[in-house]
Amino acid sequence: MIHGELDIATAPELVAMLARLRHHKHAVTLDLAEVTFMDSTGLTTLMDAKVQADRNGWSFGVTRPSPAVRRVFDLAGVGALLGE
C-alpha cells in the first residue's frame, strides 16, 4: 500500500522500488486507497510501470484509487489503461 503524496518529491523512491521488483520479476499491485495527492509525476510513474509491464510480461496493476488519484486518472483519461 502506498500512502500520502505521490508527486515529484516522492515518485523517485517508487520508481526505484518498482525497478527492483521488476528486475526480480515480482508481480505488483499497488493499493492507492491511502494516496492523498498525486501530480503528473506520480501519474507518469504509474504509466511507465504499466508500459514496462506490457512490454516485458511483468505483472503490474493498481487497485482502490483514492478520490485524489481517481480525479487525476479521470482528467488524464487513463483509468481503463491502468486497469480501472
Secondary structure, DSSP 8 states (H G I E B T S, - for coil): --EEEESTTTHHHHHHHHHHHHHTT--EEEE-TEEEEE-HHHHHHHHHHHHHHHHHT--EEEE---HHHHHHHHHHT-TTTTT-
